[in-house]
Amino acid sequence: MNLLCLDFETYYDKDYSLTKITTEEYIRSPLFEIIGVAVSVNGAEPEWFSGSMDDTALWLRKFDWENSMVLAHNAMFDMSILNWQCGGIRPKRIADTLSMARALHGTEVRGSLAYLAEHYAVGVKGEEVVKAIGKRRQDFSETELTAYAAYCRNDVSLTVDIFKIMADGFVASEMGLIDL
């Protein structure tokens, strides 16, 4: 089975964000827009794509979702986008570094990707997302979009590295619960 790791970057602003509304309200909102997505196959260098919603959904179809475990940090968010906005894509299995961190560390260790990257000494998350507040895809300059792509690809690489560390000795039945 392949391991696909993905991360979406999406439009948000000071009022329309995951800190203000539920994940479902956010993703199903008419304001929702994918800025870009990065995908790594079996730990390879992540690929980035940025285009219209339809073009993004089409680009994502090139991956073998039916024979893959898909990894994300906060998988509920990314899997919901795949299903609700990208034509009903449903992977064979799902893994989530956020859920794994909660199982391993409880609530005593923060679960953000930035913190886990620091905790496991695999790199630094970066802050490009802060510069993206209120920006639609068409609002990015070529330089800004290139920087955002690097940020997203880095998130995918960090997620893969954290997963490799946490998966070593992780209880298989817990992985089954995360998949559910």
Salt bridges, closest charged atoms under 4 A:
ASP15 OD2 - LYS14 NZ 3.18
GLU24 OE2 - ARG28 NE 2.95
GLU33 OE1 - ARG136 NH1 3.51
GLU47 OE1 - LYS62 NZ 2.75
GLU128 OE2 - LYS131 NZ 3.27
GLU144 OE2 - LYS135 NZ 2.56
ASP155 OD2 - LYS125 NZ 2.69
